[in-house]
Amino acid sequence: GQGKTVFQAEIDAACELIDFWRFNVQHMAAAMAYQPTSTQDSDNSYGHRGLEGFVAAISPFNFTAIGGHLASAPAFMGNTVVWKPSDAAVLSNYIVY
């Protein structure tokens, strides 16, 4: 329903979304593991916390992977996400949801 061939849809909906999720998890793990250098004079630490509020994710009509990525990346980091998929791509975004 998004004006794509089967080949294009497979690359967009499955392959690229999986790549986004794998990259997000890898990047999140690296960010959470990072700690700044401490010295004998100072003890440095670095922590993460969710936003105070929410993230609004508005998906494009013809790009399932971006729709899933926009909504899931902030959620992976512990944020609340309000996701508004395009009216022209409700089924694909529902499946991703």
C-alpha positions in Angstrom: 0.0 0.0 0.0 3.0 2.4 -0.2 3.7 2.3 -3.9 6.7 0.0 -3.7 7.6 -3.2 -5.5 8.0 -6.4 -3.4 11.8 -6.1 -3.7 11.7 -2.5 -2.5 9.3 -3.2 0.3 11.4 -6.2 1.5 14.5 -4.0 1.7 12.6 -1.1 3.4 10.4 -2.9 5.8 12.5 -5.9 6.9 16.1 -5.4 6.1 16.6 -1.7 6.8 14.5 -1.7 10.0 16.5 -4.7 11.3 19.7 -2.7 10.5 18.4 0.3 12.4 17.5 -1.8 15.4 20.9 -3.6 15.4 22.7 -0.3 15.2 20.5 1.3 17.9 21.2 -1.5 20.4 24.9 -1.4 19.6 25.1 2.4 19.9 23.1 2.3 23.1 25.3 -0.4 24.7 28.4 1.7 23.8 26.9 4.9 25.2 25.9 3.1 28.5 29.3 1.6 28.9 31.2 4.9 28.5 32.7 6.4 31.6 35.0 9.4 31.6 38.5 9.2 32.9 38.9 9.6 36.6 42.1 10.9 38.2 43.4 10.8 41.8 42.1 14.3 42.2 38.6 13.8 40.8 36.2 11.0 40.5 34.2 11.3 37.2 31.1 9.4 36.3 28.5 9.6 33.6 24.9 8.4 33.7 21.9 8.3 31.5 18.3 8.9 32.3 15.1 9.3 30.2 13.8 12.7 29.1 11.3 14.5 31.3 8.3 14.5 29.0 7.8 12.6 25.8 9.1 12.2 22.2 6.6 12.7 19.3 7.4 10.5 16.3 5.5 11.3 13.1 6.2 8.7 10.4 6.5 9.4 6.7 3.9 7.7 4.4 6.3 5.5 2.4 9.2 4.5 4.5 8.3 1.8 7.0 11.9 1.5 8.4 12.1 5.2 9.2 8.7 5.0 10.9 9.8 2.2 13.1 13.2 3.8 13.8 11.7 7.2 14.8 9.5 5.6 17.4 11.8 2.9 18.7 15.1 4.7 19.1 13.9 7.0 21.9 12.0 4.1 23.5 15.2 2.0 23.6 16.7 4.7 25.7 13.8 4.7 28.2 11.7 7.6 26.9 8.0 7.8 26.4 7.1 8.0 22.7 3.8 9.1 21.1 3.8 7.6 17.6 1.6 9.0 14.9 1.9 6.8 11.8 0.9 8.1 8.4 -2.7 7.5 7.4 -1.3 5.9 4.2 0.8 3.4 6.0 -1.2 2.2 9.0 -0.9 -1.5 8.3 2.8 -1.6 8.0 3.3 0.6 11.0 0.9 -1.5 13.0 2.9 -4.6 12.2 6.1 -2.9 13.3 4.3 -1.8 16.5 
